[in-house]
């Protein structure tokens, strides 16, 4: 006779192992349908999904006994459930065959106490693109609220998330890791606004689809500025825009119409000059209004020679780095204090959850 155990599983795909422009394929178009479908997996009693610009995380509670697979192998209940989670994920998202073929290498899976640890680290802002950002805690709260509203969570996940939110809020307040957080995007948009003025009439272009570009896109969205986005391929631009906004434009089309833009943010990982004097000479020589270009790439991908063109003003990352990097250093210095508190909280949280599931 087998014993039924409650298992909490966290399966996730994040910006750490999938490029942001590819992450769109792992997302669910309808979170309600996704949650309800995962909950229908045999043995799954509860489900909560956290879906943000930089991650897709599924949390399930299962109570499935050890059983047999169709080919007669004896498998633990959690292994059966995990296999079903992968298959369901594939069916609900826009994964291409290449993603499915490498899904096992892409997917991170945590069980038991590791779920508590990773969720608490996430809620405290240690797993975010911008360390300490309050945004992720609000997204965790929203995920819990949505799960309760559509009746897919239950006593176990509700209690876990409520405890995590409470503990993380206290840790953030105690350590100050959430105070005065600014991102590269915040600093970049602020400096451009000061130099050229940002308003709804300005045409804005973002070149790049990586983490730096994502931070700029988030800030532009937050401030309500429309922008075009381009990359090496239109597929990357489209994938990026699905998550972070912007109108995807082919790179060659951007170069041909470069004179239309008033503000250009360049944030790529290319190891060569994308924007050069020769590429822009013909299209920019008749432009009457000025264009401000901020190159956030490291190494630089905008040739300084373009400043010979009329109306071009060029700024580089190192001109804003001091403000941004001081902010980052101060928050990195707080990480050990946050981790020390987390280490003390995990055994207490584990004991609390054992009491609930007993």
C-alpha positions in Angstrom: 0.0 0.0 0.0 1.5 3.3 -1.1 1.4 6.5 1.0 0.0 9.7 -0.5 2.2 12.7 -0.1 1.6 16.4 -1.0 4.4 17.7 -3.2 5.0 21.3 -4.2 6.7 21.6 -7.6 8.0 24.8 -9.1 8.8 24.6 -12.8 10.2 27.8 -14.4 11.8 29.4 -17.4 13.5 32.8 -16.8 15.7 35.4 -18.4 18.7 33.6 -16.9 18.5 30.7 -19.3 16.3 32.0 -22.2 16.9 35.2 -24.2 14.1 37.7 -23.6 13.1 37.7 -27.2 12.6 33.9 -27.0 10.8 34.0 -23.7 7.6 35.1 -25.5 7.3 31.5 -26.9 7.1 30.1 -23.3 4.3 32.4 -22.2 0.6 31.6 -22.0 -1.8 33.8 -23.9 -4.6 33.2 -21.5 -3.5 32.7 -17.9 -6.9 31.6 -16.7 -7.1 28.8 -19.2 -3.5 27.8 -18.5 -4.1 27.6 -14.7 -7.2 25.6 -15.1 -5.5 23.2 -17.6 -2.6 22.6 -15.3 -5.0 21.9 -12.4 -6.7 19.2 -14.5 -3.5 17.2 -14.6 -4.2 13.9 -12.7 -3.0 14.4 -9.1 -2.6 18.2 -9.3 -4.8 19.9 -6.6 -3.6 23.5 -6.9 -1.8 25.8 -9.3 -0.5 29.4 -9.4 1.4 30.9 -12.3 3.7 33.9 -12.1 4.2 35.4 -15.6 6.2 38.5 -16.1 8.5 40.1 -18.7 11.5 38.1 -17.5 10.0 34.8 -16.3 7.2 32.2 -16.4 6.9 30.1 -13.2 4.4 27.4 -12.5 3.7 26.2 -8.9 1.6 23.1 -8.4 0.6 20.9 -5.4 0.1 17.3 -6.2 -1.1 14.3 -4.2 -0.5 11.6 -6.7 0.7 8.1 -5.4 3.5 6.2 -7.0 2.2 4.6 -10.2 3.0 2.9 -13.5 3.8 4.6 -16.8 2.2 3.2 -20.0 5.3 1.1 -20.7 5.1 -0.5 -17.3 7.8 1.4 -15.4 7.2 2.2 -11.7 7.5 6.0 -11.3 7.1 8.4 -8.3 4.0 10.5 -8.3 5.9 13.8 -8.6 7.8 12.5 -11.7 4.5 11.6 -13.4 3.1 15.1 -12.6 6.3 16.8 -13.8 6.1 15.0 -17.1 2.5 16.1 -17.5 3.4 19.7 -16.6 6.0 19.7 -19.5 3.5 18.3 -22.0 0.8 20.7 -20.9 3.2 23.6 -21.1 4.2 22.6 -24.7 0.6 22.4 -25.8 -0.5 25.8 -24.3 2.4 27.9 -25.4 3.9 28.9 -28.8 7.0 26.7 -28.4 8.7 25.7 -31.6 10.2 22.2 -32.1 13.7 23.5 -31.3 12.4 24.7 -27.9 10.6 21.4 -27.2 13.7 19.4 -28.1 15.7 21.3 -25.5 13.0 21.8 -22.9 14.6 19.6 -20.3 17.8 21.7 -20.5 15.8 24.9 -20.4 13.3 24.2 -17.7 14.3 24.6 -14.0 12.5 22.4 -11.6 12.4 22.8 -7.8 10.7 20.6 -5.2 10.0 20.9 -1.5 12.2 23.3 0.6 13.9 24.5 -2.6 10.6 25.9 -3.7 10.4 28.0 -0.5 13.9 29.2 -0.9 13.6 30.2 -4.5 10.2 31.9 -4.1 11.5 33.9 -1.1 14.6 35.0 -3.0 12.4 36.0 -5.9 10.0 38.0 -3.6 12.9 39.8 -2.0 14.2 40.9 -5.4 17.3 38.8 -5.5 16.3 37.0 -8.7 15.1 40.0 -10.6 16.9 41.7 -13.6 17.0 44.8 -11.4 18.0 43.7 -7.8 15.5 44.8 -5.2 12.9 46.1 -7.5 9.5 46.2 -5.8 7.7 45.2 -9.1 8.2 41.4 -8.6 6.6 41.4 -5.2 3.6 43.1 -6.6 3.5 40.6 -9.4 3.6 37.7 -6.9 0.7 39.3 -5.0 -1.2 39.6 -8.3 -0.6 36.0 -9.2 -2.0 34.8 -5.8 -5.0 37.1 -6.1 -5.7 35.9 -9.7 -5.4 32.2 -8.6 -7.8 32.7 -5.7 -10.3 34.6 -8.0 -10.4 31.7 -10.5 -10.3 29.1 -7.8 -7.2 27.2 -8.9 -5.1 27.6 -5.7 -6.0 26.1 -2.3 -4.9 25.9 1.3 -1.3 25.0 0.6 -0.3 27.4 -2.1 -2.4 30.2 -0.6 -0.6 29.8 2.7 2.8 29.5 1.1 2.4 32.7 -1.0 0.9 34.6 1.9 3.8 33.7 4.1 6.3 34.5 1.4 4.7 37.9 0.8 4.7 38.7 4.5 8.3 37.6 5.1 9.7 39.3 2.0 7.9 42.6 2.8 9.6 42.5 6.2 13.0 41.7 4.8 12.8 44.5 2.2 11.8 47.0 4.9 14.5 45.7 7.4 17.4 45.7 4.9 16.3 48.6 2.7 17.1 46.7 -0.5 13.9 48.2 -2.1 14.8 51.8 -1.3 15.6 54.2 -4.2 16.0 51.4 -6.8 16.7 52.8 -10.2 17.3 50.7 -13.4 19.5 51.4 -16.3 16.3 52.2 -18.2 15.3 54.8 -15.6 18.6 56.6 -15.8 18.8 56.4 -19.6 15.3 57.8 -20.2 15.9 60.5 -17.6 19.2 61.7 -19.2 17.6 61.7 -22.7 14.6 63.7 -21.3 17.0 66.3 -19.8 19.1 66.6 -23.0 16.4 66.5 -25.7 13.0 66.5 -24.0 10.7 63.5 -24.3 7.1 63.9 -25.3 4.4 62.1 -27.2 5.4 63.9 -30.5 8.9 62.5 -30.5 9.6 59.4 -32.6 11.6 56.9 -30.4 13.6 53.9 -31.6 15.0 51.1 -29.5 17.7 49.0 -31.1 18.3 45.7 -29.2 16.4 42.9 -27.5 18.6 42.0 -24.5 18.4 42.9 -20.8 19.5 46.5 -21.2 17.0 47.1 -24.0 14.3 45.5 -21.8 15.0 48.0 -19.0 14.7 50.9 -21.4 11.4 49.4 -22.8 10.0 49.0 -19.3 10.7 52.7 -18.4 9.3 53.9 -21.7 6.1 51.9 -21.2 5.8 53.1 -17.6 6.0 56.7 -18.8 3.6 56.1 -21.7 6.0 56.7 -24.6 5.4 54.7 -27.8 8.5 53.4 -29.5 9.7 51.2 -32.4 12.0 48.2 -31.7 14.4 46.5 -34.0 17.1 43.8 -33.8 19.1 41.6 -36.1 16.0 39.7 -37.1 12.4 40.7 -37.2 11.6 37.5 -35.2 13.6 38.7 -32.3 12.0 42.1 -32.4 8.5 40.5 -32.6 9.2 38.2 -29.7 10.5 41.1 -27.6 7.6 43.3 -28.4 5.1 40.7 -27.3 6.4 40.9 -23.8 7.8 44.4 -23.5 5.9 46.5 -26.0 7.1 48.5 -28.9 6.4 48.1 -32.6 8.7 45.6 -34.3 10.5 47.0 -37.3 13.1 45.2 -39.6 16.6 46.6 -39.1 17.1 47.4 -42.8 13.9 49.4 -42.8 15.1 51.3 -39.7 18.3 52.3 -41.5 16.4 53.4 -44.5 14.1 55.6 -42.4 16.5 56.6 -39.7 15.8 60.3 -40.3 12.2 59.8 -38.9 13.5 59.3 -35.4 14.2 62.0 -32.8 15.5 59.7 -30.0 17.4 56.5 -30.5 18.4 54.1 -27.7 21.0 51.5 -28.8 21.4 48.5 -26.4 22.9 45.5 -28.2 25.6 42.9 -27.7 27.1 43.2 -31.2 30.9 43.3 -31.3 31.0 45.6 -34.3 29.6 49.0 -35.3 25.9 48.8 -36.2 25.5 52.5 -36.8 28.1 54.1 -39.0 28.6 57.4 -40.9 28.4 55.6 -44.3 25.2 53.8 -43.3 23.4 57.0 -42.3 25.0 59.6 -44.6 22.4 59.6 -47.4 19.3 59.3 -45.3 20.4 61.9 -42.7 21.9 64.6 -44.8 18.6 66.3 -45.5 17.2 66.0 -42.0 16.2 69.4 -40.6 15.6 68.4 -36.9 18.2 66.9 -34.6 18.5 63.3 -33.4 19.8 62.2 -30.0 21.4 58.8 -29.9 22.3 57.1 -26.6 24.5 54.0 -27.0 24.2 51.8 -24.0 26.0 48.9 -25.6 29.2 47.5 -24.1 31.3 47.5 -26.3 30.0 50.5 -28.2 28.1 49.8 -31.4 27.6 53.4 -32.7 30.6 54.9 -34.5 31.5 58.3 -33.1 32.0 59.4 -36.7 28.3 59.9 -37.2 28.5 63.2 -35.1 29.9 64.7 -38.3 26.3 64.5 -39.7 24.2 67.6 -39.1 22.0 67.5 -36.0 23.4 64.3 -34.5 24.1 64.3 -30.8 25.7 61.1 -29.4 25.9 60.0 -25.8 27.5 56.8 -24.5 26.9 54.4 -21.6 29.9 55.7 -19.6 28.3 59.1 -19.5 25.4 57.7 -17.3 27.3 54.8 -15.7 28.3 56.6 -12.5 24.7 57.3 -11.4 23.5 53.8 -12.3 26.5 51.8 -11.0 26.5 53.6 -7.6 22.9 52.5 -7.2 23.7 48.9 -8.2 26.7 48.7 -5.9 24.7 49.9 -2.9 22.0 47.2 -3.5 24.6 44.4 -4.2 26.1 45.3 -0.8 22.8 44.5 0.9 22.5 41.0 -0.6 24.4 39.2 2.1 22.2 40.7 4.8 19.1 39.6 2.9 20.4 36.1 2.4 21.3 35.8 6.1 17.7 36.6 7.0 16.3 34.2 4.4 18.5 31.4 5.7 16.9 31.9 9.2 13.4 32.1 7.8 13.4 28.9 5.6 13.4 26.4 8.5 10.5 28.3 10.1 8.6 28.4 6.8 9.3 24.7 6.3 7.9 23.8 9.7 4.8 26.0 9.0 4.1 24.3 5.7 4.6 20.8 7.2 1.9 21.6 9.8 -0.5 22.7 7.0 0.1 19.5 4.9 0.1 17.1 7.8 
